[in-house]
Amino acid sequence: MSILIQSCINTFEIVVKKLNNGDRIKMVNINGVPTYFPENFNDIDCYQVLMEE
């Protein structure tokens, strides 16, 4: 996984090779307040596989 910081405030691009055919996903107007999601969906293993190189 790689994260590319843009010059625009609150904008960045993220690349997860196994998502979106390896194309960049542009995150725009991201707030500076940290956000957390509960882990009660029992799907962490599915997403962890995507993060492995």
C-alpha positions as CSV (number, residue, x, y, z in Angstrom):
1,M,0.0,0.0,0.0
2,S,1.2,3.5,-0.7
3,I,-0.1,6.9,0.2
4,L,0.6,9.9,-2.0
5,I,0.1,13.3,-0.4
6,Q,-1.3,16.0,-2.7
7,S,-0.5,19.7,-2.4
8,C,-4.2,20.5,-1.8
9,I,-5.3,20.7,1.8
10,N,-7.3,17.6,3.0
11,T,-6.6,15.6,-0.2
12,F,-4.5,12.5,-0.7
13,E,-4.4,9.4,-2.9
14,I,-4.0,5.9,-1.8
15,V,-3.0,2.9,-3.8
16,V,-3.9,-0.6,-2.7
17,K,-2.6,-2.9,-5.4
18,K,-5.4,-5.5,-4.9
19,L,-8.2,-2.8,-5.0
20,N,-9.4,-0.8,-8.0
21,N,-7.0,-2.6,-10.4
22,G,-4.1,-0.9,-8.6
23,D,-5.3,2.5,-9.7
24,R,-5.1,5.4,-7.3
25,I,-8.1,6.2,-5.1
26,K,-8.3,10.0,-4.5
27,M,-9.6,11.0,-1.1
28,V,-10.8,14.6,-1.2
29,N,-12.0,17.0,1.6
30,I,-10.8,14.7,4.3
31,N,-11.3,16.1,7.8
32,G,-8.3,16.3,10.2
33,V,-10.3,14.6,12.9
34,P,-9.3,10.9,13.3
35,T,-12.1,8.5,12.6
36,Y,-12.4,5.0,14.0
37,F,-14.7,2.1,12.9
38,P,-15.7,-0.6,15.3
39,E,-14.3,-4.1,14.7
40,N,-17.6,-5.9,15.2
41,F,-18.1,-6.8,11.6
42,N,-15.7,-9.8,11.7
43,D,-14.3,-9.0,8.3
44,I,-10.8,-7.8,9.3
45,D,-9.1,-10.9,7.7
46,C,-10.7,-10.1,4.3
47,Y,-9.2,-6.6,4.3
48,Q,-5.9,-7.7,5.8
49,V,-5.4,-9.9,2.7
50,L,-5.8,-6.8,0.5
51,M,-3.1,-5.0,2.4
52,E,-0.5,-7.7,1.9
53,E,2.0,-7.1,-0.9
